[in-house]
Amino acid sequence: MDPALRQIAERIRAAAADNTMLRIRGGGTKDFYGEPPQGEPLSTTGLTGITSYEPSELVVTARAGTPLAELEAALAEKGQCLAFEPPRFGAAGTVGGMVAAGLSGPSRASVGSVRDYVLGATLVNGRGEVLTFGGQVMKNVAGYDVSRVLAGSLGVLGLVADVSLKVLPTAPAEATLEFACGQADALRLLNEWGGRPLPLNASVWRERDGVGVLSLRLRGAVAAVEAACAHLGGERQGNERTAAGWQSLRDQQHAWFGARGARDLWRLSVPQTAPVLKVDGTPLIEWHGGQRWYLAPPDQRPQLRAAARDAGGHATLFMPSDIHGQRVLGRFDALSPAVERIHRALMREFDPQSVFHRGRLYPAD
């Protein structure tokens, strides 16, 4: 065991003995996400570096404190990428934070989420034990696929020390088409296109100067992208200009998010086939209709949760308006009784002394 990992394990064992709560922290770019973090900081910044990369095998292993920008730069040199486009929220974002938050970018509906690309991981649990799950190949799975459970766990099960990820080649061709249409027409078109063999990669609908605009990104083989452009029509945009726009969506630097002001930012995850939701305000819609962002005052929180539930989905208070003031609890929809039993059983198994902040995902008992 290397010194940095040994030091972390010892710190966790000491915290368990002293009944001290720890909060795992990488670059701190996602501190806003989930319930407010509590406990003494336990930094992953000593765990850095890409420990294994086999471009021909499409597999990379990186330590938790490795800057996400460093990993993506190394992949780009070999013409490869993290296909799920993890949002960065800042230059300090780390690989461990990417996995713990489990967030994906504009292409998620077409290529899959963070969880789908996790092959294996090393975890330090609440006893200070160093555990290894999964491996570096897709078939190396036996029993419970714990490494994928870590994606989106926000550190309640332990500290992710390193992770092995499947990577993909960068698509040889890309094009963005724009269509002027209202929200209902955009959802209809996306559902229609989704049933065809088209190289759909990402989509976004929003209002621009009061006019609805649907942007559709195509990625794949040159012939497939060109054929889709000819078939779908719309107004083709220059890749250099649209690249910045898609990146701003990925990192939530888009002007739509910048207009939040004193309003809550909500993420509603619903079936792609869900119609226009009965919610005040005009959303920004991604993932071919499956992810719908809303800006709303705090008094609309019950309305948004009800709208998501009625559509067969769920709602997340992604960033409350009073994040720097009043402590806001209940960021995620409540779990069903059966799922909650599993959730709490996992926490007891991996962290019996409650060393890690159990309330990071849901308010603690």
C-alpha positions as CSV (number, residue, x, y, z in Angstrom):
1,M,0.0,0.0,0.0
2,D,1.4,3.4,-1.0
3,P,1.9,6.1,1.7
4,A,-1.0,8.3,0.6
5,L,-3.5,5.4,0.6
6,R,-2.1,4.1,3.9
7,Q,-2.5,7.6,5.5
8,I,-6.1,7.8,4.4
9,A,-6.9,4.3,5.7
10,E,-5.3,5.2,9.1
11,R,-7.3,8.4,9.3
12,I,-10.5,6.5,8.6
13,R,-9.7,3.9,11.3
14,A,-9.0,6.7,13.8
15,A,-12.2,8.4,13.0
16,A,-14.2,5.2,13.5
17,A,-12.5,4.8,16.9
18,D,-13.2,8.4,17.9
19,N,-16.7,8.5,16.5
20,T,-15.7,11.3,14.2
21,M,-17.6,12.0,11.0
22,L,-15.6,12.6,7.8
23,R,-16.6,14.3,4.5
24,I,-14.7,13.2,1.4
25,R,-13.5,16.0,-0.7
26,G,-11.6,16.2,-4.0
27,G,-11.6,19.5,-5.8
28,G,-14.8,20.7,-4.1
29,T,-16.5,21.6,-7.4
30,K,-19.6,19.6,-6.5
31,D,-20.1,20.6,-2.8
32,F,-23.4,22.2,-3.8
33,Y,-24.8,18.8,-5.0
34,G,-26.8,16.7,-2.6
35,E,-27.5,17.4,1.1
36,P,-25.1,19.9,2.7
37,P,-21.8,18.2,3.5
38,Q,-20.8,17.7,7.1
39,G,-17.8,16.4,9.0
40,E,-14.1,16.9,8.9
41,P,-12.6,17.1,5.4
42,L,-10.8,14.0,4.1
43,S,-8.9,15.0,1.0
44,T,-8.2,12.8,-2.0
45,T,-5.7,15.2,-3.5
46,G,-2.8,13.0,-2.5
47,L,-4.1,10.2,-4.7
48,T,-3.2,11.4,-8.2
49,G,-2.1,10.0,-11.4
50,I,-3.1,7.7,-14.3
51,T,-1.8,4.3,-13.1
52,S,-2.7,2.3,-16.3
53,Y,-3.9,3.2,-19.8
54,E,-4.2,0.7,-22.6
55,P,-5.6,2.6,-25.6
56,S,-5.9,-0.6,-27.7
57,E,-8.0,-2.1,-24.9
58,L,-10.1,1.1,-24.4
59,V,-9.4,1.0,-20.6
60,V,-7.9,3.6,-18.3
61,T,-7.3,3.4,-14.5
62,A,-6.8,6.7,-12.6
63,R,-6.6,7.6,-8.9
64,A,-9.4,9.5,-7.3
65,G,-7.6,12.8,-6.9
66,T,-6.5,13.0,-10.5
67,P,-7.8,16.2,-12.1
68,L,-10.5,15.3,-14.6
69,A,-8.9,17.7,-17.1
70,E,-5.7,15.7,-16.9
71,L,-7.4,12.5,-17.6
72,E,-9.4,13.9,-20.6
73,A,-6.2,15.5,-22.0
74,A,-4.4,12.1,-21.9
75,L,-7.3,10.4,-23.7
76,A,-7.5,13.1,-26.3
77,E,-3.9,12.5,-27.2
78,K,-4.9,9.0,-28.3
79,G,-8.1,10.1,-30.0
80,Q,-10.3,8.8,-27.2
81,C,-12.7,10.3,-24.7
82,L,-15.1,9.8,-21.8
83,A,-18.2,9.4,-24.0
84,F,-20.7,10.3,-21.2
85,E,-19.2,13.9,-21.0
86,P,-19.0,14.3,-17.2
87,P,-19.8,17.9,-16.2
88,R,-16.7,19.7,-14.7
89,F,-18.1,22.7,-12.8
90,G,-14.6,24.0,-12.6
91,A,-10.9,23.2,-13.3
92,A,-10.4,21.5,-9.9
93,G,-12.9,18.6,-10.6
94,T,-11.4,15.1,-10.0
95,V,-12.0,11.6,-11.2
96,G,-13.2,10.5,-7.8
97,G,-15.7,13.3,-7.7
98,M,-16.9,12.4,-11.2
99,V,-17.7,8.9,-10.0
100,A,-19.1,9.8,-6.6
101,A,-21.5,12.4,-8.1
102,G,-22.5,10.1,-11.0
103,L,-23.4,13.1,-13.3
104,S,-23.3,12.9,-17.1
105,G,-23.4,15.5,-19.8
106,P,-25.5,16.1,-23.0
107,S,-24.7,12.7,-24.7
108,R,-25.9,10.6,-21.7
109,A,-29.2,9.5,-23.3
110,S,-27.4,8.1,-26.4
111,V,-24.2,6.6,-24.9
112,G,-25.0,5.8,-21.3
113,S,-24.1,7.2,-17.9
114,V,-21.0,7.2,-15.7
115,R,-22.1,3.9,-14.1
116,D,-22.1,2.2,-17.5
117,Y,-18.4,2.9,-18.0
118,V,-17.1,1.9,-14.6
119,L,-15.3,-1.4,-14.8
120,G,-13.7,-1.6,-11.4
121,A,-12.7,0.4,-8.4
122,T,-10.7,0.4,-5.2
123,L,-12.6,1.5,-2.1
124,V,-11.6,2.4,1.4
125,N,-14.6,1.6,3.6
126,G,-15.6,2.9,7.0
127,R,-13.4,0.3,8.8
128,G,-10.3,1.6,6.9
129,E,-10.2,-1.6,4.8
130,V,-8.9,-1.3,1.2
131,L,-11.3,-3.3,-1.0
132,T,-11.1,-4.0,-4.7
133,F,-14.1,-4.6,-6.9
134,G,-14.5,-5.5,-10.6
135,G,-11.5,-5.3,-12.9
136,Q,-10.3,-3.9,-16.2
137,V,-12.5,-5.9,-18.5
138,M,-16.3,-5.9,-19.0
139,K,-16.7,-9.6,-18.1
140,N,-14.8,-9.4,-14.8
141,V,-17.9,-9.3,-12.7
142,A,-18.9,-11.8,-10.0
143,G,-21.8,-11.4,-7.6
144,Y,-22.9,-7.8,-6.8
145,D,-21.4,-5.2,-9.1
146,V,-20.2,-3.0,-6.3
147,S,-18.0,-0.8,-8.4
148,R,-21.0,0.5,-10.3
149,V,-23.0,1.0,-7.1
150,L,-20.3,3.6,-6.2
151,A,-21.4,5.8,-9.1
152,G,-23.6,8.5,-7.6
153,S,-23.1,7.3,-4.0
154,L,-21.7,10.7,-3.0
155,G,-19.2,9.0,-0.7
156,V,-21.7,7.4,1.7
157,L,-20.1,4.0,1.2
158,G,-16.5,5.0,1.4
159,L,-13.7,6.7,-0.3
160,V,-13.1,5.7,-4.0
161,A,-9.3,5.4,-4.2
162,D,-9.1,4.6,-7.9
163,V,-11.3,3.6,-10.7
164,S,-11.0,1.7,-14.0
165,L,-13.1,3.1,-16.9
166,K,-14.1,2.1,-20.3
167,V,-13.2,4.8,-22.9
168,L,-14.3,5.2,-26.5
169,P,-12.7,6.5,-29.7
170,T,-13.6,10.1,-30.6
171,A,-16.3,10.0,-33.3
172,P,-14.9,10.6,-36.8
173,A,-17.7,13.0,-37.8
174,E,-20.0,15.4,-36.0
175,A,-22.7,17.9,-37.1
176,T,-25.3,20.1,-35.3
177,L,-28.7,20.9,-36.8
178,E,-31.1,23.6,-35.6
179,F,-34.8,23.6,-35.9
180,A,-37.2,26.5,-34.9
181,C,-40.1,24.9,-33.0
182,G,-42.1,25.0,-29.8
183,Q,-41.6,22.6,-26.9
184,A,-44.4,20.2,-27.9
185,D,-43.1,19.9,-31.5
186,A,-39.5,19.4,-30.3
187,L,-40.6,16.5,-28.1
188,R,-42.6,15.0,-30.9
189,L,-39.7,15.2,-33.3
190,L,-37.2,13.7,-30.8
191,N,-39.5,10.8,-30.2
192,E,-40.0,10.3,-33.9
193,W,-36.2,10.4,-34.6
194,G,-35.5,8.1,-31.7
195,G,-37.2,5.3,-33.4
196,R,-35.0,5.6,-36.5
197,P,-31.4,4.3,-37.1
198,L,-29.9,7.8,-36.9
199,P,-26.6,8.7,-35.3
200,L,-28.2,10.9,-32.6
201,N,-25.8,11.9,-29.8
202,A,-27.3,14.9,-28.0
203,S,-30.1,17.3,-28.1
204,V,-31.3,20.5,-26.4
205,W,-34.4,22.6,-26.6
206,R,-34.6,26.1,-25.1
207,E,-36.0,29.5,-25.9
208,R,-33.7,32.0,-27.6
209,D,-35.1,35.5,-27.6
210,G,-38.6,34.2,-27.1
211,V,-38.4,31.7,-29.9
212,G,-38.1,27.9,-29.3
213,V,-35.0,26.3,-30.8
214,L,-34.1,22.6,-31.0
215,S,-30.4,21.7,-31.5
216,L,-29.6,18.2,-32.5
217,R,-26.0,16.8,-32.4
218,L,-25.1,13.9,-34.6
219,R,-22.0,11.8,-34.2
220,G,-20.7,8.8,-35.9
221,A,-19.2,7.6,-39.2
222,V,-18.9,10.3,-41.8
223,A,-21.4,8.6,-44.2
224,A,-24.0,8.2,-41.5
225,V,-23.7,11.8,-40.3
226,E,-23.9,13.2,-43.8
227,A,-26.9,11.0,-44.7
228,A,-28.7,12.0,-41.5
229,C,-28.1,15.7,-42.2
230,A,-29.6,15.3,-45.7
231,H,-32.6,13.4,-44.4
232,L,-33.5,15.5,-41.3
233,G,-33.1,19.0,-42.8
234,G,-32.9,21.9,-40.4
235,E,-30.1,24.5,-40.4
236,R,-26.6,23.0,-40.2
237,Q,-24.3,24.9,-37.8
238,G,-20.5,25.3,-37.9
239,N,-18.8,22.8,-35.6
240,E,-16.4,25.4,-34.2
241,R,-19.3,27.6,-33.0
242,T,-21.4,24.8,-31.7
243,A,-18.6,23.1,-29.8
244,A,-18.5,26.0,-27.3
245,G,-22.3,25.8,-26.9
246,W,-22.3,22.1,-26.2
247,Q,-19.5,22.5,-23.7
248,S,-21.4,25.3,-21.9
249,L,-24.3,22.9,-21.5
250,R,-22.1,20.2,-20.2
251,D,-20.6,22.5,-17.6
252,Q,-23.8,24.5,-16.9
253,Q,-22.1,27.7,-18.1
254,H,-24.9,28.2,-20.7
255,A,-26.7,31.6,-20.5
256,W,-29.9,29.7,-19.5
257,F,-28.3,28.6,-16.3
258,G,-26.7,32.0,-15.8
259,A,-30.2,33.5,-15.6
260,R,-31.0,31.6,-12.4
261,G,-30.8,34.6,-10.1
262,A,-32.7,33.9,-6.8
263,R,-34.5,30.9,-8.2
264,D,-34.0,27.2,-7.5
265,L,-32.4,25.0,-10.2
266,W,-34.4,21.8,-10.7
267,R,-33.6,18.7,-12.7
268,L,-36.6,16.6,-13.6
269,S,-35.8,13.1,-15.0
270,V,-38.8,11.8,-16.9
271,P,-39.5,9.3,-19.7
272,Q,-38.5,10.7,-23.0
273,T,-42.0,10.2,-24.2
274,A,-43.5,12.4,-21.5
275,P,-45.5,15.4,-22.9
276,V,-45.0,19.0,-21.9
277,L,-45.2,19.2,-18.1
278,K,-47.7,21.3,-16.3
279,V,-45.1,23.5,-14.6
280,D,-44.8,27.2,-14.6
281,G,-41.8,28.6,-16.6
282,T,-40.0,27.5,-19.7
283,P,-37.5,24.6,-19.3
284,L,-34.3,23.7,-20.9
285,I,-34.7,20.1,-22.2
286,E,-31.9,17.6,-22.8
287,W,-31.4,13.9,-23.3
288,H,-34.0,13.7,-26.1
289,G,-36.7,14.8,-23.7
290,G,-35.6,12.8,-20.7
291,Q,-33.9,15.6,-18.7
292,R,-35.8,18.8,-18.1
293,W,-34.3,21.7,-16.2
294,Y,-36.5,24.4,-14.6
295,L,-35.8,27.6,-12.8
296,A,-38.4,28.3,-10.1
297,P,-39.0,30.2,-6.9
298,P,-38.9,28.1,-3.7
299,D,-42.7,28.1,-3.3
300,Q,-43.0,25.9,-6.5
301,R,-41.1,23.0,-5.0
302,P,-44.2,20.8,-4.4
303,Q,-45.5,21.6,-7.9
304,L,-42.2,20.4,-9.5
305,R,-42.0,17.2,-7.5
306,A,-45.7,16.4,-8.3
307,A,-45.2,17.1,-12.0
308,A,-42.2,14.7,-12.2
309,R,-44.0,12.0,-10.3
310,D,-47.1,12.3,-12.4
311,A,-45.0,11.9,-15.5
312,G,-43.4,8.7,-14.2
313,G,-40.1,10.3,-13.2
314,H,-38.4,12.0,-10.3
315,A,-37.2,15.5,-9.4
316,T,-33.9,16.7,-7.9
317,L,-33.4,20.1,-6.3
318,F,-30.1,20.4,-8.0
319,M,-29.1,23.8,-6.6
320,P,-31.4,25.7,-4.2
321,S,-31.7,29.4,-4.3
322,D,-30.6,29.7,-0.6
323,I,-27.6,27.4,-0.9
324,H,-25.4,30.0,0.9
325,G,-28.1,30.8,3.5
326,Q,-30.8,28.6,5.0
327,R,-29.9,24.9,5.1
328,V,-32.2,23.1,2.6
329,L,-32.9,19.4,3.1
330,G,-34.7,17.0,0.8
331,R,-32.7,17.5,-2.4
332,F,-33.8,14.1,-3.8
333,D,-37.2,12.5,-4.0
334,A,-37.8,10.0,-1.2
335,L,-36.9,6.4,-1.9
336,S,-39.5,3.6,-1.9
337,P,-39.5,1.6,1.3
338,A,-37.9,-1.4,-0.5
339,V,-35.1,0.6,-2.1
340,E,-34.6,2.5,1.2
341,R,-34.0,-0.7,3.0
342,I,-31.3,-1.7,0.5
343,H,-29.8,1.7,0.6
344,R,-29.4,1.7,4.4
345,A,-28.3,-1.9,4.5
346,L,-25.4,-1.1,2.1
347,M,-24.4,1.9,4.3
348,R,-24.4,-0.3,7.4
349,E,-22.3,-3.0,5.7
350,F,-19.7,-0.6,4.3
351,D,-19.6,1.9,7.1
352,P,-21.0,0.4,10.3
353,Q,-19.6,3.3,12.5
354,S,-21.1,6.0,10.3
355,V,-17.7,7.6,9.7
356,F,-18.8,9.0,6.4
357,H,-21.6,11.5,6.1
358,R,-24.7,9.3,5.6
359,G,-27.0,12.2,5.1
360,R,-25.2,13.4,1.9
361,L,-27.8,11.5,-0.2
362,Y,-30.8,11.7,2.1
363,P,-31.3,13.3,5.5
364,A,-29.8,11.1,8.1
365,D,-32.0,9.4,10.8
